[in-house]
């Protein structure tokens, strides 16, 4: 989910008053379950706002249960915009299970769905979802305990939608950021298929300091003919302001959803579609986050399986920038 090195502390980018609110919320949490697996330390916590899953003490996913909002962490709702781009989604591949709620939401949103394949590396996540997040098996849902890149490379199936939301305690693993992985993913998409990726970047997308996101975007544009961006500003504000009561600029960083596809027949702009998606409230508000500006990526590298060292260099540059704009 977060393309950051482990030493970048996101919390320090909140206003001090808001940070106190978040610290008080975290201090009030009750630990329901904790386990150390081969991949992460997984903790399930609950507070007055809902139930959450942490990987290595970083929030990974959760379900909010509040008087003003019930459901996924708001950034997840942007995945549900997929039917606006392709109204004939029948088969979905989800890389990274989270709480499992996204899969059940898609079943409700698209009754004509034939199948959802979920790929999750850690079998304990599946057990936790069933026990603590009310995930129920369904004949249309198939769970594969496997490395996601290995699955993509070997599957014979074709999909109308691929969701990439893989997160470890330190970020989105590099092997899911490269041109080679995107090419592999493109081969499992149907002609009108979509890849939607949850990533992270500076809110000012065109900033010269947005090293990692711009390199990632350049990599996507090297593989896909079309890329559409949704910085999740509305969804994040709904969570932090309406639910948590935060008042100030949220953070220098934000989730950014990349919707990538090669089809020339899919719609070109959000304004071409005015209908609501059944089951998703306030769709128009989420659509307002569409990024319509041209993003200059000419001077940035493409991520490749061969240049992980260059990524580490850019991570250090991003960390330096964030420390400058958000001093301790």
PAPANU-310423 format. One record per residue: residue in one letter; x negated, y, z of N, C-alpha, C, CB in turn. Coordinates in steps of 0.001 Angstrom, whole numbers, padded with zeros to 6 digits, always signed. Glycine has a CB too. Layout:
BEGIN
AXYZXYZXYZXYZ ...
***
This chain:
BEGIN
X-000816-001195+000000+000000+000000+000000-000855+001251+000000+000926+000002+001190 X-001934+001305+000817-002704+002525+000957-004093+002326+000368-002794+002948+002433 X-004446+003129-000608-005759+003012-001227-006722+003909-000459-005712+003394-002745 X-007133+003469+000703-008019+004239+001562-008996+003299+002242-007217+005046+002606 X-010152+003826+002591-011088+003025+003362-010605+002946+004806-012520+003618+003288 X-010992+001915+005555-010468+001728+006912-010749+002890+007849-011039+000485+007500 X-011812+003687+007589-012189+004739+008528-011395+006018+008323-013658+005035+008404 X-010494+006076+007329-009674+007268+007126-008413+007134+007972-009318+007465+005614 X-008250+007998+008946-007132+007935+009871-006016+008842+009367-007572+008339+011301 X-004944+008249+008891-003869+009036+008287-003183+009926+009318-002843+008115+007628 X-003067+009472+010556-002343+010234+011560-002916+011624+011772-002342+009491+012857 X-004216+011809+011553-004815+013108+011831-004335+014184+010865-006320+013005+011772 X-003575+013798+009821-003108+014775+008852-001732+015336+009211-003067+014152+007478 X-001188+014958+010371+000064+015525+010827-000197+016765+011680+000869+014486+011614 X+000801+017652+011716+000738+018793+012616+000645+018269+014053+001983+019726+012432 X-000122+018934+014931-000292+018428+016302+001020+018179+017033-001115+019396+017096 X+002022+019057+016850+003309+018851+017522+003991+017582+017021+004228+020062+017304 X+003928+017367+015707+004535+016169+015142+003761+014921+015538+004611+016277+013625 X+002455+015048+015637+001637+013904+016026+001996+013441+017432+000146+014255+015945 X+002317+014379+018322+002739+014009+019673+004024+013188+019634+002939+015264+020538 X+004952+013589+018760+006203+012839+018631+005914+011412+018189+007154+013528+017630 X+005057+011271+017176+004726+009940+016670+004010+009103+017723+003862+010051+015418 X+003125+009733+018476+002409+009004+019525+003368+008541+020614+001304+009880+020132 X+004352+009367+020953+005336+008971+021963+006196+007816+021472+006222+010157+022339 X+006546+007850+020182+007323+006748+019614+006532+005453+019688+007716+007051+018158 X+005266+005521+019290+004439+004314+019304+004234+003803+020727+003084+004589+018645 X+004090+004728+021677+003894+004327+023069+005124+003632+023637+003550+005539+023920 X+006303+003949+023075+007545+003352+023575+007844+001996+022956+008700+004282+023314 X+007022+001581+022003+007298+000335+021299+007149-000880+022210+006376+000199+020104 X+008008-001839+021968+007924-003130+022636+007380-004147+021648+009309-003573+023191 X+006355-004872+022048+005790-005912+021189+006644-007166+021311+004305-006213+021566 X+007229-007580+020189+008070-008773+020170+007281-010031+019843+009187-008601+019171 X+006230-009853+019049+005462-011026+018605+004109-010557+018103+006222-011819+017490 X+003101-011380+018333+001762-011048+017849+001011-012333+017549+000987-010187+018884 X+000290-012336+016431-000467-013522+016050-001671-013110+015215+000422-014518+015271 X-002750-013828+015381-003940-013633+014558-003974-014754+013532-005251-013611+015427 X-003863-014401+012258-003881-015399+011196-005237-015365+010496-002729-015152+010183 X-005368-016145+009443-006607-016153+008670-006829-014823+007948-006588-017298+007659 X-005775-014008+007835-005848-012810+006996-005720-011506+007775-004777-012864+005954 X-004873-011482+008801-004625-010256+009552-004215-010587+010979-003540-009408+008866 X-004302-009576+011830-003569-009632+013084-002190-009049+012797-004315-008850+014246 X-001147-009833+012986+000216-009391+012679+000952-009135+013984+000973-010447+011813 X+001560-007964+014086+002329-007601+015269+003717-007151+014845+001614-006490+016079 X+004735-007654+015529+006110-007193+015322+006494-006339+016525+007108-008403+015136 X+006904-005104+016262+007265-004188+017338+008683-003665+017130+006264-003018+017414 X+009253-003159+018214+010580-002554+018137+010594-001300+018992+011684-003550+018595 X+011263-000261+018476+011486+000947+019256+012899+001441+018974+010425+002045+018920 X+013202+002657+019409+014568+003164+019260+014958+003406+017813+014727+004439+020036 X+014000+003330+016891+014291+003609+015489+014372+002360+014624+013252+004524+014936 X+013952+001232+015132+014027+000022+014321+012962-000984+014691+013908+000366+012865 X+012730-001903+013766+011777-002998+013969+010740-002953+012855+012503-004387+014001 X+009472-003169+013223+008386-002952+012276+007347-004062+012356+007729-001605+012528 X+006639-004249+011240+005548-005201+011169+004244-004442+010943+005789-006241+010047 X+003227-004795+011732+001912-004179+011590+000887-005219+011162+001481-003510+012908 X-000011-004810+010285-001196-005597+009961-002392-004858+010551-001353-005810+008401 X-003097-005507+011480-004285-004892+012086-003984-003491+012596-005435-004841+011076 X-002849-003335+013273-002441-002093+013932-001990-000995+012970-003572-001580+014759 X-001874-001292+011675-001333-000337+010703+000063-000794+010291-002268-000207+009453 X+001020+000141+010250+002380-000223+009868+002396-000740+008434+003333+000983+010019 X+002973-001926+008252+003007-002547+006932+004399-002472+006325+002551-004000+007016 X+005408-002717+007132+006788-002687+006639+007710-002620+007845+007113-003940+005745 X+008996-002488+007572+009935-002435+008675+011349-002178+008201+009524-001374+009656 X+012270-002263+009132+013680-001974+008867+014145-000964+009907+014561-003282+008904 X+014628+000172+009430+015066+001251+010314+016539+001055+010656+014836+002640+009656 X+016859+001237+011928+018241+001134+012389+018528+002358+013253+018490-000205+013186 X+018993+003411+012590+019206+004700+013247+020574+005224+012848+018086+005722+012875 X+021141+006091+013662+022488+006595+013372+022557+007343+012050+022956+007502+014491 X+021438+007944+011622+021434+008719+010382+020893+007950+009185+020628+009964+010571 X+020282+006798+009420+019703+006033+008311+019492+004593+008744+018366+006659+007839 X+019943+003677+007903+019703+002260+008122+019130+001661+006845+021005+001528+008548 X+018060+000903+006982+017521+000236+005799+016009+000178+005788+017996+000929+004564 X+015474+000044+004583+014036-000061+004392+013311+001220+004778+013729-000409+002956 X+012007+001117+004967+011208+002332+004965+011503+003056+003658+009670+002023+005125 X+011733+004367+003686+012280+005052+002511+011514+004865+001214+012360+006481+002791 X+010191+004718+001259+009463+004561-000005+009927+003327-000762+007959+004476+000251 X+010418+002320-000036+010848+001072-000679+012039+001316-001601+011210+000015+000381 X+012865+002316-001280+014045+002587-002101+013691+002979-003529+014869+003680-001470 X+012486+003477-003742+012085+003855-005100+011943+002632-006001+010767+004633-005067 X+011661+001469-005435+011651+000246-006239+013033-000020-006832+011195-000955-005389 X+014077+000397-006097+015446+000126-006524+015898+001031-007662+016383+000278-005358 X+015032+001930-008118+015329+002730-009307+015106+001945-010593+014475+003985-009318 X+014557+000749-010487+014208-000035-011680+015354-000190-012671+013735-001394-011267 X+016617-000435-012232+017695-000611-013217+017982+000626-014055+018947-001017-012517 X+017527+001802-013638+017691+002984-014479+016821+002855-015726+017331+004270-013696 X+015669+002232-015568+014738+002068-016685+015083+000857-017541+013317+001941-016167 X+015568-000188-016924+015918-001415-017639+017196-001965-017028+014759-002472-017573 X+018285-001880-017783+019580-002297-017259+019841-003788-017459+020679-001496-017916 X+018853-004510-017946+019034-005945-018203+018006-006778-017445+018934-006236-019707 X+017800-006441-016188+016842-007182-015369+017466-008499-014920+016397-006343-014141 X+016807-009582-015266+017294-010916-014896+016305-011663-014004+017574-011736-016148 X+015011-011412-014194+013982-012139-013452+012979-011149-012861+013262-013166-014369 X+012725-011281-011560+011860-010352-010842+010724-011121-010176+012664-009548-009791 X+009537-010524-010207+008382-011032-009471+007973-009982-008449+007194-011376-010434 X+007938-010354-007174+007534-009454-006100+006214-009953-005527+008631-009365-004990 X+005180-009132-005636+003856-009467-005119+003676-008782-003772+002731-009044-006118 X+003751-009546-002705+003724-009008-001351+005125-009022-000775+003143-007580-001332 X+005358-009802+000283+006727-010052+000742+007279-008955+001635+006783-011351+001476 X+006415-008312+002446+006947-007352+003405+007913-008030+004356+007638-006194+002685 X+009050-007393+004596+010077-007999+005452+010992-008948+004684+010910-006914+006108 X+010891-008953+003366+011782-009763+002543+013072-009060+002180+012099-011033+003245 X+013325-007892+002782+014595-007206+002547+014721-006688+001120+014749-006057+003518 X+013601-006326+000493+013678-005817-000873+014286-006857-001804+012289-005408-001373 X+013927-008107-001628+014480-009168-002477+015987-009283-002297+013811-010513-002162 X+016456-009265-001058+017898-009374-000825+018628-008123-001303+018183-009611+000663 X+017974-006964-001235+018582-005742-001768+018774-005845-003278+017717-004517-001428 X+017791-006402-003977+017923-006560-005425+019050-007538-005772+016596-007046-006032 X+019235-008577-004974+020328-009514-005234+021678-008812-005123+020265-010701-004258 X+021807-007897-004173+023051-007148-004022+023208-006110-005129+023099-006468-002652 X+022100-005495-005512+022127-004415-006494+022393-004923-007899+020823-003657-006468 X+021854-006108-008225+021967-006663-009576+022574-008062-009473+020569-006705-010295 X+023901-008185-009443+024535-009503-009285+024158-010499-010377+026029-009343-009262 X+023779-009999-011559+023456-010900-012671+022033-011458-012604+023644-010176-013982 X+021288-011119-011562+019927-011641-011433+019922-013166-011465+019282-011138-010134 X+018952-013711-012183+018810-015166-012236+017822-015681-011199+018369-015597-013620 X+016717-014959-011004+015719-015461-010057+014807-014343-009577+014887-016575-010695 X+014291-014525-008362+013254-013667-007797+012143-014569-007284+013820-012749-006653 X+010955-014392-007808+009773-015074-007289+009037-014118-006361+008843-015562-008448 X+008786-014555-005131+008006-013774-004174+006679-014487-003951+008778-013586-002822 X+005595-013746-004090+004267-014312-003843+003701-013673-002579+003310-014083-005068 X+003391-014501-001600+002861-014033-000321+001678-014910+000070+003959-014054+000788 X+000581-014270+000415-000639-015003+000741-000561-015699+002095-001821-014066+000722 X+000094-015059+003060+000081-015542+004440+001398-016228+004784-000184-014383+005412 X+001401-017542+005022+002660-018234+005337+003301-017744+006625+002418-019720+005438 X+002513-017175+007529+003078-016673+008778+004023-015504+008537+001965-016253+009728 X+003787-014738+007470+004674-013624+007152+006077-014136+006854+004130-012821+005957 X+006172-015233+006133+007481-015815+005817+008189-016226+007103+007330-017035+004869 X+007475-016894+007997+008067-017321+009266+008532-016125+010090+007063-018150+010070 X+007725-015073+010107+008080-013870+010863+009320-013207+010274+006907-012876+010878 X+009402-013142+008952+010567-012529+008305+011845-013279+008655+010379-012496+006783 X+011764-014590+008685+012945-015395+009008+013359-015213+010461+012677-016873+008726 X+012385-015068+011344+012672-015001+012779+013042-013599+013246+011480-015489+013561 X+012356-012583+012712+012494-011234+013265+013154-010223+012329+011153-010725+013647 X+013273-010551+011040+013841-009587+010091+015032-010153+009318+012773-009136+009114 X+015604-011238+009832+016851-011802+009300+016756-012182+007831+017976-010820+009485 X+015558-012549+007380+015429-013017+006002+016023-014413+005890+013944-013014+005546 X+016902-014596+004910+017546-015888+004690+017212-016408+003306+019067-015778+004867 X+016994-017705+003232+016698-018320+001937+017910-018213+001027+016281-019798+002109 X+017653-018218-000266+018701-018101-001274+018269-018916-002478+018968-016604-001664 X+019219-019541-003141+018864-020404-004268+018215-019629-005412+020096-021124-004776 X+018394-018307-005421+017776-017492-006472+016375-017007-006092+018660-016297-006783 X+015980-017206-004837+014685-016720-004357+013715-017882-004198+014843-015967-003019 X+012564-017761-004840+011511-018764-004730+010283-018113-004104+011168-019380-006125 X+009779-018696-003022+008615-018146-002328+007392-019000-002647+008857-018083-000790 X+006319-018334-003061+005074-019006-003418+003978-018533-002462+004683-018722-004911 X+003416-019444-001692+002317-019115-000793+001022-019249-001582+002311-020039+000480 X+000524-018102-002024-000598-018118-002958-001176-016710-003081-000157-018654-004347 X-002417-016612-003504-002980-015319-003858-002237-014778-005077-004508-015428-004136 X-001834-013519-005011-000992-012954-006066-001696-012903-007412-000544-011567-005681 X-002968-012605-007409-003668-012529-008693-003797-013912-009325-005059-011898-008512 X-004033-014913-008512-004093-016282-009031-002740-016681-009608-004518-017273-007921 X-001658-016311-008908-000323-016643-009406-000068-015985-010753+000749-016214-008400 X-000363-014690-010845-000125-013966-012102-000930-014581-013232-000481-012476-011950 X-002136-014964-012939-003021-015515-013967-002527-016869-014479-004438-015656-013417 X-001854-017632-013621-001509-019012-013975-000045-019243-014318-001876-019903-012860 X+000842-018318-013947+002259-018576-014176+002609-018598-015660+003094-017534-013468 X+003583-019425-015997+004103-019476-017366+005397-018676-017488+004341-020934-017796 X+005877-018139-016370+007136-017408-016366+006961-016003-016939+007700-017333-014948 X+008077-015450-017418+008126-014071-017898+009132-013300-017050+008506-014011-019415 X+008832-012024-016814+009647-011237-015897+010064-009912-016530+008886-010983-014597 X+011241-009451-016095+011728-008131-016501+011219-007041-015565+013257-008117-016537 X+010813-007449-014371+010331-006493-013376+009293-007169-012497+011500-005940-012518 X+008148-006513-012340+007125-006947-011388+006934-005832-010368+005770-007294-012113 X+007032-006172-009090+006823-005245-007989+005470-005551-007360+007973-005344-006935 X+004605-004544-007266+003306-004703-006614+003284-003846-005354+002138-004313-007574 X+003334-004506-004201+003324-003797-002915+002520-004625-001918+004786-003543-002387 X+001260-004815-002244+000376-005647-001425-000446-004743-000524-000551-006536-002310 X-000465-005091+000738-001123-004230+001714-001864-005073+002734-000104-003316+002413 X-003100-004703+003014-003837-005247+004145-004061-004116+005131-005192-005892+003698 X-004703-004414+006243-004938-003379+007237-005756-002225+006704-005618-003961+008426 X-006571-002461+005669-007448-001414+005145-006995-000861+003808-008836-001940+005010 X-005960-001404+003204-005476-000813+001969-005097-001815+000907-006492+000092+001429 X-004860-001292-000298-004568-002123-001455-005860-002784-001908-003931-001289-002606 X-005923-004115-001910-007170-004783-002299-007612-004362-003695-006999-006304-002242 X-008895-004175-003843-009435-003644-005097-009071-004505-006295-010938-003519-005004 X-009006-005813-006126-008750-006685-007279-007364-006487-007875-008918-008131-006878 X-006491-005746-007166-005168-005425-007706-005117-004010-008282-004107-005579-006620 X-006269-003380-008427-006344-002030-008972-007010-001996-010340-007091-001130-008019 X-007497-003110-010821-008387-003093-011980-007654-003265-013306-009417-004172-011839 X-008330-002837-014358-007804-002994-015713-007531-004456-016026-008778-002412-016738 X-008409-005333-015579-008237-006756-015866-006971-007310-015217-009454-007543-015385 X-006705-006911-013960-005480-007375-013313-004250-006836-014022-005462-006961-011846 X-004274-005574-014414-003119-004997-015107-002881-005682-016446-003320-003493-015319 X-003933-006040-017131-003783-006786-018385-003151-008147-018129-005144-006957-019081 X-003569-008797-017059-002976-010086-016700-001494-009926-016371-003720-010707-015506 X-001167-008847-015661+000234-008594-015308+001065-008301-016545+000338-007429-014322 X+000507-007558-017472+001217-007239-018712+001619-008501-019468+000350-006352-019604 X+000809-009543-019373+001112-010779-020114+002315-011519-019546-000094-011702-020105 X+002704-011241-018289+003859-011938-017711+005129-011103-017821+003593-012283-016246 X+005044-009915-018423+006219-009066-018602+006910-009362-019925+005828-007590-018533 X+008231-009352-019897+009003-009401-021131+008815-008089-021896+010509-009659-020834 X+009233-008028-023171+009004-006811-023973+009505-005523-023327+009664-006963-025305 X+010630-005572-022617+011146-004389-021926+010823-004413-020432+012653-004282-022125 X+009819-005198-020049+009498-005362-018637+008829-004149-018015+008621-006546-018461 X+008984-004033-016695+008431-002932-015909+007474-003471-014859+009555-002115-015242 X+006423-002711-014595+005585-002923-013417+005731-001696-012533+004079-003175-013806 X+006159-001892-011291+006273-000783-010343+005320-001047-009188+007747-000614-009831 X+004428-000087-008956+003385-000236-007948+003502+000849-006893+002000-000197-008595 X+003440+000445-005643+003352+001397-004545+001885+001699-004285+004046+000849-003264 X+001520+002958-004447+000145+003361-004187+000149+004625-003340-000631+003585-005512 X-000987+005262-003213-001122+006392-002307-002025+007432-002933-001672+005946-000941 X-001759+008702-002651-002609+009756-003174-002320+011076-002494-002428+009891-004669 X-003060+012105-002887-002842+013452-002378-001542+014001-002965-004043+014380-002723 X-000765+014722-002141+000518+015247-002610+000359+016112-003849+001190+016048-001511 X-000677+016923-003893-000981+017709-005088-001658+016773-006083-001896+018957-004752 X-000848+016087-006891-001361+014999-007718-002462+015465-008650-000243+014380-008521 X-002350+016684-009157-003335+017155-010129-004605+017703-009484-002720+018217-010996 X-004696+017637-008175-005897+018111-007497-007131+017360-007995-005753+017951-005976 X-008220+018101-008175-009476+017468-008572-009979+016500-007511-010533+018525-008848 X-009469+016645-006294-009900+015773-005200-009114+014466-005129-009772+016503-003890 X-008152+014302-006019-007328+013089-005998-008046+011963-006746-005928+013360-006630 X-009275+011677-006304-010167+010783-007039-009549+009409-007289-011467+010623-006286 X-009072+008797-006219-008670+007395-006323-007401+007265-007144-008464+006785-004931 X-006412+008121-006857-005164+007997-007604-005363+008286-009082-004114+008930-007033 X-006138+009316-009411-006341+009646-010827-007094+008540-011556-007102+010967-010961 X-008039+007916-010893-008730+006784-011510-007769+005618-011709-009931+006345-010649 X-006911+005400-010718-005926+004322-010845-004954+004614-011981-005157+004133-009524 X-004482+005868-012064-003563+006239-013135-004224+006076-014501-003080+007682-012949 X-005476+006483-014613-006189+006312-015881-006274+004837-016252-007602+006920-015797 X-006464+003987-015257-006524+002547-015507-005180+002039-016012-006937+001790-014231 X-004092+002488-015390-002754+002088-015856-002515+002553-017289-001663+002663-014927 X-002918+003779-017585-002669+004324-018920-003519+003646-019984-002933+005815-018933 X-004573+002966-019580-005380+002215-020544-004716+000907-020945-006756+001933-019969 X-003733+000466-020152-003068-000818-020408-001635-000619-020887-003077-001685-019145 X-000930+000379-020318+000491+000572-020614+000708+001854-021420+001311+000617-019310 X+001664+001805-022343+001976+002966-023177+002657+004081-022395+002855+002549-024334 X+003408+003716-021359+004190+004696-020606+003941+004533-019113+005693+004551-020918 X+003728+005645-018426+003648+005649-016969+004506+006788-016438+002172+005788-016482 X+005349+006480-015468+006223+007463-014832+005882+007472-013345+007753+007131-015075 X+005764+008665-012767+005318+008797-011384+006427+009354-010501+004085+009694-011306 X+006556+008771-009321+007476+009274-008308+006724+009457-006986+008684+008308-008129 X+006203+010658-006696+005731+010912-005328+006935+010829-004391+005016+012318-005212 X+006814+010126-003291+007999+009806-002492+008302+010899-001469+007807+008468-001779 X+008348+012136-001929+008491+013264-001015+009865+013287-000369+008241+014571-001747 X+010928+013038-001151+012276+013063-000587+012445+011955+000446+013329+012920-001697 X+012044+010745+000064+012203+009620+000977+011412+009799+002254+011788+008345+000303 X+010172+010272+002135+009358+010486+003326+009966+011554+004227+007938+010881+002932 X+010488+012636+003607+011088+013696+004412+012325+013178+005135+011450+014906+003533 X+013119+012341+004448+014290+011762+005089+013898+011007+006353+015023+010832+004122 X+012818+010251+006263+012375+009463+007410+011836+010356+008519+011310+008458+006984 X+010862+011199+008185+010150+011937+009215+010986+013047+009839+008895+012516+008643 X+011799+013713+009023+012585+014829+009539+013903+014358+010132+012846+015841+008439 X+014694+013643+009347+016036+013271+009784+016015+012245+010904+016827+012733+008620 X+015119+011265+010807+015095+010183+011789+014180+010515+012965+014645+008882+011131 X+012940+010915+012673+011963+011121+013737+011954+012542+014290+010599+010780+013234 X+012550+013489+013571+012604+014858+014057+011348+015665+013837+012911+014850+015480 X+010485+015237+012895+009279+016005+012594+009650+017257+011801+008259+015142+011805 X+008933+018357+012046+009327+019650+011499+008368+020210+010456+009461+020627+012602 X+007154+019720+010426+006123+020385+009632+005766+019569+008391+004871+020624+010482 X+004872+020139+007588+004361+019435+006416+003948+018034+006835+003165+020201+005772 X+004446+017040+006120+004297+015667+006585+002849+015241+006699+005019+014736+005665 X+002125+015329+005603+000758+014849+005564+000150+015273+004241+000691+013308+005749 X-001150+015338+004188-001827+015634+002927-001633+014499+001923-003323+015878+003168 X-001310+013312+002436-001195+012120+001597+000248+011670+001498-002062+010987+002145 X+000574+010956+000427+001925+010438+000258+001898+009170-000575+002834+011488-000394 X+002914+008335-000386+003110+007222-001315+003436+007783-002691+004240+006266-000823 X+002886+007172-003722+003214+007527-005102+003556+006240-005840+002028+008291-005804 X+004759+006179-006388+005175+005001-007139+004811+005192-008611+006702+004745-006973 X+004141+004197-009167+003826+004190-010596+004747+003187-011278+002318+003836-010851 X+005534+003663-012244+006364+002785-013069+005713+002717-014440+007856+003299-013162 X+005293+001526-014843+004534+001352-016084+005249+000363-016995+003094+000868-015787 X+005263+000679-018298+005896-000224-019264+005371+000087-020656+007446-000096-019222 X+005537-000865-021551+005073-000707-022933+006203-000501-023928+004272-001908-023339 X+007431-000805-023519+008559-000738-024445+008791+000680-024959+009820-001255-023770 X+009121+000795-026239+009479+002081-026835+010984+002319-026798+008978+002152-028271 X+011736+001306-026369+013194+001424-026378+013750+001853-025028+013817+000110-026786 X+012950+001750-023957+013425+002185-022654+013535+003697-022623+012495+001689-021540 X+014340+004199-021721+014606+005631-021708+013340+006426-021436+015662+005963-020668 X+013295+007659-021935+012083+008466-021869+012061+009428-020686+011924+009238-023141 X+013208+009940-020307+013244+010852-019166+014416+010494-018283+013338+012326-019626 X+014279+010787-017009+015347+010480-016066+016626+011216-016428+014923+010836-014649 X+016521+012401-017008+017710+013182-017330+018546+012529-018418+017315+014577-017758 X+018018+011515-019102+018811+010791-020092+019892+009948-019435+017913+009909-020942 X+019748+009685-018156+020692+008831-017446+021318+009628-016311+019995+007551-016906 X+022635+009655-016249+023296+010423-015205+024114+009543-014271+024184+011472-015823 X+024182+008239-014575+025011+007366-013757+024323+007041-012434+025337+006079-014514 X+025120+006665-011465+024610+006225-010179+024367+004720-010228+025593+006592-009039 X+023417+004266-009435+023202+002834-009288+024073+002349-008137+021690+002502-009040 X+024899+001361-008413+025779+000841-007383+024949+000324-006204+026680-000279-007952 X+025323+000734-005000+024664+000227-003810+023512+001070-003314+024180-001125-004066 X+023065+002061-004078+021962+002917-003639+022490+004328-003451+020784+002897-004661 X+022536+004778-002224+023063+006100-001921+022054+007184-002285+023437+006199-000442 X+022576+008342-002649+021734+009519-002912+020675+009257-003971+021062+009973-001633 X+021053+008489-004996+020099+008170-006061+019522+009439-006676+020771+007320-007146 X+020367+010429-006906+019904+011649-007560+018796+012324-006755+021069+012618-007762 X+018884+012241-005432+017845+012842-004606+016504+012154-004820+018236+012779-003134 X+016525+010838-004942+015276+010117-005195+014742+010457-006584+015489+008593-005058 X+015640+010625-007539+015211+010938-008901+014558+012313-008987+016395+010869-009853 X+014886+013200-008059+014287+014537-008074+012774+014492-007863+014928+015407-007003 X+012283+013389-007344+010842+013284-007111+010063+012928-008370+010569+012256-006047 X+010751+012790-009501+010048+012506-010754+008973+013560-011009+011041+012454-011937 X+007755+013118-011277+006654+014030-011604+006679+014303-013101+005270+013436-011170 X+006952+015549-013492+007079+015896-014906+005831+016577-015466+008274+016794-015105 X+004862+016881-014630+003655+017556-015118+002686+016551-015731+002966+018327-013976 X+001874+017038-016649+000819+016214-017223-000322+016099-016209+000310+016813-018574 X-000803+014894-016014-001887+014661-015068-003184+014463-015844-001586+013431-014162 X-004166+015304-015563-005450+015223-016252-006315+014139-015621-006177+016583-016213 X-006574+013086-016382-007394+011984-015867-008660+011786-016699-006581+010688-015843 X-008943+012726-017596-010032+012538-018564-011385+012331-017898-010108+013729-019490 X-011626+013008-016799-012951+012973-016184-013096+011893-015118-013259+014308-015579 X-012140+010975-015062-012155+009962-014011-012433+008582-014608-010817+009958-013242 X-012962+007703-013772-013296+006358-014239-012044+005492-014317-014339+005707-013312 X-012122+004412-015059-011133+003350-015002-011656+002276-014059-010836+002766-016422 X-010756+001722-013261-011161+000656-012355-011292-000649-013123-010154+000504-011198 X-012379-001321-012894-012648-002594-013554-013166-003581-012524-013665-002421-014715 X-013043-004857-012827-013633-005865-011953-015131-005645-011793-013364-007264-012498 X-015715-004846-012676-017169-004680-012689-017655-003455-011919-017648-004593-014103 X-016734-002558-011496-017228-001287-010941-016719-000978-009539-016846-000163-011850 X-016687-001973-008681-016229-001755-007316-017134-000778-006566-016162-003080-006569 X-018411-000735-006916-019334+000199-006267-018915+001644-006519-020767-000028-006767 X-018407+001922-007720-017939+003273-008047-016720+003639-007208-017601+003382-009546 X-015859+002666-006942-014703+002914-006085-015152+003332-004690-013811+001667-006006 X-016118+002635-004127-016594+002975-002789-017146+004395-002748-017663+001980-002335 X-017824+004811-003816-018339+006183-003898-017187+007185-003864-019178+006376-005184 X-016128+006925-004617-014991+007842-004664-014215+007846-003355-014065+007473-005811 X-014157+006703-002673-013522+006664-001361-014245+007583-000388-013495+005231-000818 X-015556+007597-000437-016326+008484+000430-016037+009946+000103-017826+008196+000293 X-015912+010273-001188-015590+011646-001585-014208+012053-001094-015666+011793-003104 X-013236+011139-001200-011884+011424-000731-011891+011651+000773-010925+010276-001097 X-012616+010833+001498-012691+010980+002951-013264+012340+003330-013543+009859+003560 X-014324+012778+002630-014930+014085+002898-013926+015211+002654-016179+014289+002020 X-013156+015094+001564-012168+016126+001244-011102+016202+002333-011514+015845-000124 X-010591+015047+002759-009534+015030+003764-010017+015610+005091-009025+013606+003969 X-011266+015379+005427-011809+015934+006664-011960+017449+006570-013158+015291+006986 X-012189+017959+005356-012315+019407+005167-010972+020106+005326-012903+019715+003790 X-009917+019516+004764-008606+020174+004807-007867+019881+006103-007757+019736+003623 X-008308+018859+006837-007673+018503+008103-008749+018289+009166-006793+017229+007945 X-009447+019342+009576-010511+019171+010571-009955+018699+011898-011274+020473+010768 X-010789+017989+012636-010360+017498+013955-010058+018671+014891-011450+016583+014578 
***
